[in-house]
Amino acid sequence: MAAPGGGGEESNRFNKYAAACAIVASMISIIFGYDTGVMSGAMIFIKEELKIHDTNVEVLAGILNLCALVGSLLAGRTSDYIGRRYTIMVASVIFMGGSILMGWGPSYAVLITGRCIAGVGVGFALMIAPVYSAEVSSPSSRGFFTSLPELGISIGILLGYVSNVLLGKLSLKLGWRLMLGVAAIPSLLLSFGIVKMPESPRWLAMQGRLGEAKRVLLMVANSKEEAQTRLREIKLALGIDERCDEDIVKLPPKSTSGTGVWKELLINPKPAVRWILIAAVGIHFFEHAVGIEAVVLYSPRIFKKAGITDKEKLLLATVGVGLTKFTFVLVSTFLIDRVGRRKLLLTSTAGVIGALALLGSCLTVVEQHHGEKVLWALTVSIVSTYTFVAFFNIGLAPVTWVYSSEIFPLKLRAQGYSLGVAVNRLMNATVSMTFISLYKSITIGGAFFLFAGISLVAWFFFFFLFPETKGRSLEDMEELFSKGFRARPETRNEGVEVQQRNEV
């Protein structure tokens, strides 16, 4: 028999309905991941047909993320106005329009326009999918469900790499256009599938629709007791009397104008909110500052620098990057609720530092031999690239999205999280649009040494600022961060106290 509050055996199993909701929400991430992966190969053919320079290639690679920055900021307000579910639909429709333009792509200008439109859709998707997943899931499975969008990105990137190999054999004019345009089809299908999803119970409660929120919680919780506990915590977070009968009373919606939210976030934040914001923005900054986008987008160039010159072998080696990313993100989804966010993050970042330092060393050796093949350096370069991708995706990649989507207070969550995603996209664009120029200035080995140094700074940032959030309810996060920036992971006794509080 389950313990009250969703404890015991029932709290440790997945609610199938909540899982289905999180999976559907994560489908938009697969489409975005596909675009990222396929662009790494498509750029080779686009440059050849449209006769563009490396600067144009950098802009093409990074412009999507600059536009995603705008999309993510818009998505925070939008999701507070129209709800989480319909914001996912908006993301699908916008991305579909951009994909159609890119698939047509008669000129570089049209291609850039389509990329910008798709980027706005990506910004919406990256902001809303983890937030929706976090808000429908139980504390015991929130890490798994909220990391599904990152798993979706990995699946999409792998599919994009495979598409490069298969469609790259078609004619020059047709191949890359099919690579980019085919993403419109799943976007269209997803926009219809979203209609069957329920709205986030926390958003419904913010609108004063407590009866609907209760009905959704009864569907996504592991027990009736857990649903009641979660509803009570939501009421307390919103300042609603917990004795209020949600089946009878419909309250006026909480203000979602955004003015008060930005004041509480940026102008006059409480100490706990300040540290939450620093943690969320910081982890999104470092996720891309360590250089992962340089590997995902420019892996063909990296392998070419290492000594692989055949175009087909370059694309096949890139598929290995996608397969490694998918494998380790998949492993991470099963570890994140067991091991915890903090341990995965610190272990992952330490591995990233070592892999980047090794990759930088080997690429420096290759460059010093001026085109002469050094077999051991070539082999270790490829292995260290895959090792970097593996360590990055077992911790830093999924924890970034899980951690930042769960730590904000309810009324600040959508717009606070959108700010983190905006920083994420800004750093992604910065790396995407400067990597070629960077390695030409300081050598490709020097570029990866730089990323290794940034990763070292990231490790200390995470060590001192990030308490463990595993097993905490969303409404419990502000109390956790109120301990200040030196808050440590839960001790065994603290974990028991949290569980007992949830069971009362």
Sequence and secondary structure as in RCSB ss.txt:
>XXXX:A:sequence
MAAPGGGGEESNRFNKYAAACAIVASMISIIFGYDTGVMSGAMIFIKEELKIHDTNVEVLAGILNLCALVGSLLA
GRTSDYIGRRYTIMVASVIFMGGSILMGWGPSYAVLITGRCIAGVGVGFALMIAPVYSAEVSSPSSRGFFTSLPE
LGISIGILLGYVSNVLLGKLSLKLGWRLMLGVAAIPSLLLSFGIVKMPESPRWLAMQGRLGEAKRVLLMVANSKE
EAQTRLREIKLALGIDERCDEDIVKLPPKSTSGTGVWKELLINPKPAVRWILIAAVGIHFFEHAVGIEAVVLYSP
RIFKKAGITDKEKLLLATVGVGLTKFTFVLVSTFLIDRVGRRKLLLTSTAGVIGALALLGSCLTVVEQHHGEKVL
WALTVSIVSTYTFVAFFNIGLAPVTWVYSSEIFPLKLRAQGYSLGVAVNRLMNATVSMTFISLYKSITIGGAFFL
FAGISLVAWFFFFFLFPETKGRSLEDMEELFSKGFRARPETRNEGVEVQQRNEV
>XXXX:A:secstr
   GGG GGGGGS  HHHHHHHHHHHHHHHHHHHHHHHHHHHHHHHHHHHT  HHHHHHHHHHHHHHHHHHHHHH
HHHHHHH HHHHHHHHHHHHHHHHHHHHH  SHHHHHHHHHHHHHHHHHHHHHHHHHHHHHS TTTHHHHHTHHH
HHHHHHHHHHHHHHHHHTTS HHHHHHHHHHTTHHHHHHHHHHGGGS   HHHHHHTT HHHHHHHHHHHSSSHH
HHHHHHHHHHHHHT  TTS TTT        SSHHHHIIIIIS  HHHHHHHHHHHHHHHHHHHTSHHHHHHHHH
HHHHHHT   HHHHHHHHHHHHHHHHHHHHHHHHHTTTT HHHHHHHHHHHHHHHHHHHHHHHHHHHHTTT   H
HHHHHHHHHHHHHHHHIIIIIHHHHHHHHHHSS HHHHHHHHHHHHHHHHHHHHHHHHHHHHHHHHH HHHHHHH
HHHHHHHHHHHHHHH    TT  GGGHHHHHTT TT     HHHHHHHHHHHH 
